């Protein structure tokens, strides 16, 4: 049924981390509801909005690394983790 997908350990970890982030953000949102605020992003965002923007921009960071460099994707991962942290905190 899902044989088209290359289910490697790395792929499983990737999707598991995304699912864990969504579960944690949902629990946190239920316990402490967020209010929209304006940070360095040009729009007012909630925690969920900033998580989505951070994940989406991390995908673009990885695509840039794949497209224009021979550098390891571990560096792209490190940059993405830092970027998501920045967007969640100050975005």
C-alpha positions as CSV (number, residue, x, y, z in Angstrom):
1,X,0.0,0.0,0.0
2,X,2.8,2.5,0.8
3,X,5.6,0.7,-1.0
4,X,6.2,3.8,-3.2
5,X,7.8,5.5,-0.1
6,X,11.4,4.8,0.9
7,X,10.7,4.1,4.5
8,X,14.2,4.3,5.9
9,X,15.1,4.9,9.5
10,X,15.8,8.6,8.7
11,X,12.4,9.0,7.1
12,X,10.6,7.4,10.0
13,X,12.5,9.6,12.5
14,X,11.6,12.7,10.4
15,X,7.9,12.0,10.4
16,X,7.9,10.9,14.0
17,X,9.6,14.2,15.1
18,X,7.0,16.2,13.1
19,X,4.1,14.2,14.7
20,X,5.7,14.7,18.2
21,X,6.0,18.4,17.6
22,X,2.3,18.7,16.6
23,X,1.2,16.6,19.6
24,X,3.3,18.7,22.0
25,X,2.1,22.0,20.5
26,X,-1.5,20.8,20.7
27,X,-1.2,19.9,24.4
28,X,0.6,23.2,25.1
29,X,-2.1,25.1,23.3
30,X,-4.8,23.4,25.3
31,X,-3.1,24.1,28.6
32,X,-1.9,27.7,27.8
33,X,-3.9,29.2,25.0
34,X,-1.9,31.6,22.8
35,X,-2.7,35.1,21.7
36,X,-1.6,36.5,18.4
37,X,1.4,38.8,18.6
38,X,3.7,40.6,16.2
39,X,7.4,39.8,16.2
40,X,9.8,40.2,13.3
41,X,7.4,38.5,10.9
42,X,5.3,41.1,9.1
43,X,2.0,39.6,10.3
44,X,0.4,38.8,13.7
45,X,0.9,35.1,14.4
46,X,0.0,32.5,16.9
47,X,2.3,29.7,18.1
48,X,0.9,27.3,15.5
49,X,1.4,29.9,12.7
50,X,5.0,30.3,13.7
51,X,5.5,26.5,13.9
52,X,4.1,26.2,10.4
53,X,6.2,29.1,9.0
54,X,9.3,27.6,10.7
55,X,8.7,24.1,9.3
56,X,7.9,25.4,5.8
57,X,11.0,27.6,5.7
58,X,13.1,24.7,7.0
59,X,11.9,22.7,4.0
60,X,13.2,25.5,1.7
61,X,16.5,25.6,3.5
62,X,16.9,21.9,2.8
63,X,15.9,22.3,-0.8
64,X,18.5,25.1,-1.3
65,X,21.2,22.8,0.2
66,X,20.2,20.0,-2.1
67,X,20.1,22.2,-5.1
68,X,23.1,24.4,-4.9
69,X,25.7,22.7,-2.7
70,X,27.4,19.4,-2.0
71,X,27.5,20.2,1.7
72,X,26.0,17.6,4.1
73,X,22.3,17.9,4.9
74,X,23.3,17.6,8.6
75,X,24.4,21.3,8.3
76,X,21.0,22.1,6.8
77,X,19.3,20.3,9.7
78,X,21.3,22.3,12.2
79,X,20.5,25.6,10.5
80,X,16.8,24.6,10.3
81,X,16.6,23.7,14.0
82,X,18.1,27.1,14.9
83,X,15.8,28.9,12.5
84,X,12.7,27.2,13.8
85,X,13.8,28.1,17.4
86,X,14.2,31.8,16.3
87,X,10.8,31.9,14.5
88,X,9.0,30.3,17.5
89,X,10.7,32.6,20.0
90,X,10.9,36.0,18.2
91,X,8.7,35.6,15.1
